[in-house]
Amino acid sequence: MTRVLEIGGYAAAYAGRLFVHAGCDVVRVETRSPDPAWASGNAMDAFLHDGKRQASVEENTLTELANAADVVVVHMPGAGAVISLGFDQWKTPVKVAVTPFGRTGPRRNWRATPNVLLAMGGYTALMGDADREPLSLPGHYLEFQSGTLAYSAASSLLRSGEQKAVDIGMLETVMTLSQFTTVRWHCTGEHRTRHGSDFWFVTPSDLFRCADGWAYVNIVPTFWDAFTVFLDHPQLLVDPRFETNDLRMANRDALHEAVAAALAGVSVAEVNERAETCRVPVGVVKTLKDVLEDEHLAFRDFWQEVDTVDGPVRVPKPPYRIEAVKHA
């Protein structure tokens, strides 16, 4: 069984969670106080640490634990903190370090919270209403994305039999996730700006009020014909103002008014039914209770129960399944 040592913050913790899901033996070491959590500390423990073993650095040196592992993943606040652990001297075949700015370069020891890194990487400038303050992403999006890269890189090295150290900078992780923004700039010279819930480049793509809730639509040109049927307004299909996506963008206010009027009296249940029948990308906004009781997620065995100090709670599993390959 692959032995994994996880040290530090939420990026390492999420990588460790993915290794647990893959059937690895994961040992967790906390070398400092946990980072602030969007949810409670108990909630983060339930989500990230089920199935792991915990080791105390008072009973074991990090070097002993690292040298006994096949993989070590470290998430620390800077390159100096990684060095101080003894990272470079460990004989672990696969080592991964996650820091805000990477282990080299003039910013290698700069401190930065995820919201600062999201701002530096351009995410914050794109989120929120155009005439109000920009917003940042909630939750631990950046840490979990960095942890996913750590898991993917380490797994690739294990599979190939290579022994290497991986250096993941969280700012660079932010930059790799901006592919749509980058493509729009390089291919069309368009500079993205924030437009609230309106995706802007394809129309209609926005939130609309229904009779008893809200629905989000995201209609790329492929779905336009079916969307007019979904709205029960086939006349939009022959309206010269909406023949192409460029025309729909130029006349977005008129189109949004038509969509809003068409959905205003429709229940979310009917929206769901129409979307499924017409095969269009429309989703109703759900409460947490709705999500927990979602039939599709239940059928896919998405949830797991974890015992915590507050009793059993339901948490999501990783969003993929591992199944044995059947050979003919």
Secondary structure, 3 states (H helix, E strand, C coil): CCEEEEEECHHHHHHHHHHHHCCCEEEEECCCCCCCCCCCHHHHHHHHCCCCEECCCCCCCHHHHHHCCCEEEEECCCHHHHHHHCHHHCCCCEEEEEECCCCCCCCCCCCCCHHHHHHHCCCHHHCCCCCCCCCCCCCCHHHHHHHHHHHHHHHHHHHHCCCEEEEEEHHHHHHHCCHHHHHHHHHHCCCCCCCCCCCCCCCCEEEEECCCCEEEEECCHHHHHHHHHHCCCHHHHHCHHHCCHHHHHHCHHHHHHHHHHHHCCCCHHHHHHHHHHHCCCEEECCCHHHHHCCHHHHHCCCEEEEEECCEEEEEECCCCCCCCCCCC
